[in-house]
Amino acid sequence: MIYVTSDLHGYPLPDFLRLLEKARFSDADDLIILGDVIDRNGDGGIAMLRWMLQRVNVRMILGNHEAMLLSCRFLFDAITDESLARFDQEKMELFSNWAMNGAEPTLKALKALFREDEDTAWEIIEYLQDAPLYEVVDVPGRKYLLVHAGLGNFSREKRLSEYMPDELLWTRPDIDERYFQKTITVFGHTPTVYYGAEYAGKMLKTPTWINIDTGAASGKPPMLLRLDDEKPFYV
């Protein structure tokens, strides 16, 4: 079975493991997280990432929050006179953008991890660097495109490799947007309540896409979607 979730944003790991148990997730299954494990709440997702590093059947798609962290990798390099001299306006703007989007819990937890286990801290950063922008998966009778935020400037004639990163990381599709006919696109990024109060805390399914961001960024529980039968699991 293949399960997907998205936008955990520091959701407590023990609570997430209980959700996996509810869905009867096992070592024989796969879990794909559609980005934004980090920032906003709790320990900023660091415990979740450490857990993910140890699971061969868990992988992730890059989210815009991980992309912001990676754009600020210079924060984790050794501070020297030379590195301070290179801390220019562009880097200040990159850091300011991440900070305004909820970086503090992640920065605090990463700082502590660098002190106690620097190798694991760098392993996390390298893990995020290796995360793809999208993945196509097949289940019996269905094909799914997994991506963080949807498909900006969508065209059916456009190859996936032709999309710019921001088109996959930051877009917010309208509810009447239509993507591929034979491949269902699954994403998060935009909490479903954004489309109407009737969707709050629930996945939103349209003819060509499914949004599974149920609002963990604002303290709501995340969900799991089992692709094999499109069954949702909620806390």
N, C-alpha and C positions, 0 to 999 in steps of 0.2 A: 504494500500500500504506500501511496505517496501523500504526505500531508504538507500543507503550507500554512504559514502564519506571517504576520507582518507588523511593523511599527510597534515593537515591544517597549521601547523607550524606558529602559530601566525597570520594567515590571519584575517583581520579586521572583527569583529563580524557583524557590520552593512552591510558590503558587502556580507557576508555569508547569512544573513537573506534575502537579496534581491534575492539570488540564490534560497533559499527555496521558496520564494514567486513565482518566475518564474516557479518552478516545481509544484506549487499549493499544497505544503506540508501543512497538517492540523493536528489538534489534534487527528484526527482519524487514522493518519499514524504513522509509526515508522521510526526513523532515527538511523542507527548504524554507528558509526565512527570507522574506522579500525586503530586507533592508531595515534600517533605522532600529537596530537593537539598542543603540546608545542614546545618551542625553535625556534631559527633562527631569527624570525621577530617580529615586533610590540611589543606587551606587552607579548610575549612569550606564548600566548594562555590562559592567566588567565581569561580574560573576557569571552572567549568561555566556559571555564570550569565552571565558575560561572553561566552562562546561562544554561549549561547542567544539573547542579545540581537541577535546578528548573523545569526540564521537565521530566515527568514520561515516555514519549514516545521517549526519546533520551537516548541511552546508547553507551558504547564504548568497543572496544577490545583493550587490552594493546598493545602499540607500543614500539619499542626499546628506544625511547627517554623518555617515561614515566618510563620504566624499569631503565634507567640510573638515573633519578631523584630519584626513590625509593631506589636505591643502595646508594644514598647520603642523605638519610633521616637524618643522624646524623648531617647534617648542620643546621637543624631546631630545634634540641634539645637545651635546655638551656646550655650555655657555662659555665662550672665550671672547677676548677682545675682537677677534676677527668676526665671529658670528654676530656679536652685538653691532658691529659696523655694518653688517649686511641686513640688519633688521630695519628694512626700509618701509616706505609708505604702503607699498603693495602688501607686505606681510602684515602690517598693522590692520589693513582693511580686511584681509582674510581672517585674521583672528577676531576682529570685531564682529564680522558676520557670523562666525561660529558661536561666539559668546552670546550674541543676541538671540540665538536659536537654541539655547538651553544647554550649553556645553559644560556648565559648572560642575554638575555631579560626576560627569565622565572625567574631566580634568582632575578633580580631587581624588577619585579612585585610582586613576592611572598614576598620579604622582605618588600615592602610597605604594602601589604595586612596583614602581620603579625602585623604590627604596628597599623593598623586601625581596623582590624577585625580578631583577632587571631582564633576565633572559625571557621570562614569560611575557613581560610587558612588550618587548620587541617582537615576540612571536605573535602577539595579538595584532600589532600594527602590520606586520607582514601578512598575516591572515586576511586582514581587510584589504590590503593592496592586491591580493590575489583574487578577490571576489569579482565575479563577472557582472556585467550590466544587465544581462538577461540570460534566460535558459529556456529551451523548448523541451518539453517532456511529453512522452506518450503513455497513455493508459489504454486498456482495451476499448477500442471504439472511439477514442477521443484524443485530441492533441491540445496542449496548453502552452501558451507563451507566458512565462513568469518574468515580471519586471517590477521595479519599485513603484513607479508613478503613472504608468500608462505610456502612451505613444504621442508625443507632441508633434504637431505638423504632420499628422498621419496621412499616408497615401498607400493604397494597396500595391502600387507599383514600386514602392520604396523598399529596398532591402533593409533588413534589421541592422546590418553592419554600417548602413549609411546614416543612421540616426546619431545626432550629436549627444554626448552624455547628458547635457541639461534637458534634452527632450525626453529622456528616460527617467531622470531623477527629480524633476521639478514640475512636470506638467500636471494640470488638474482638468481632466476631461469633463465636458458637459454631460448631463445624464442622457441626452439624445445622441451623443457621439457614437458612431458605429465603426468597429475595427474589422478584423478578418472574419469571414463567414464560416470557415471550416476549422479555424484555430481560435479557441477561447483565450482571451488575454486576462490574466489574473494579476492584480496589483493592490497596493495600499496607498500610503502617502496622504490621501485626502480622507479624513474621517467621514464615514458614511452619513453622519448627521448633517454634514454640509449640504447634502442633497435633499434634506427634509427631516423633520422630527420623527416621522414614521419609520425612518431607517436607523435611528439612534441605537447603537449597540448591536446591530445586526449586519450581516453581509448584504451587499446590494448586487443583484444579478440583473443584467440586461441581456439582450439577444447575443451580444458579441463579447462582453466583458463582465468580470466579477471583481468588485472591490471588497477587500477583507479587512480594512482598517476600521476597527470598532472603537477607537478613541483612547488607547492606552496612554497617549501623550498627555491627555488631560485627566488621567487617573482612572479611566474605565478599564475593565478587563479586556484582554485580547481574545481572539478566537482562533480555532483551527478549522481548516477546510480539508477534507479528505477528497482528493481529486478522483479517485476510482469510482465513487458514486455521488460526488458533489454533496456529501453530507457535512453540515457544519457542526462544530462542537463549541459550546460556550461554557464559561465558568459557572 
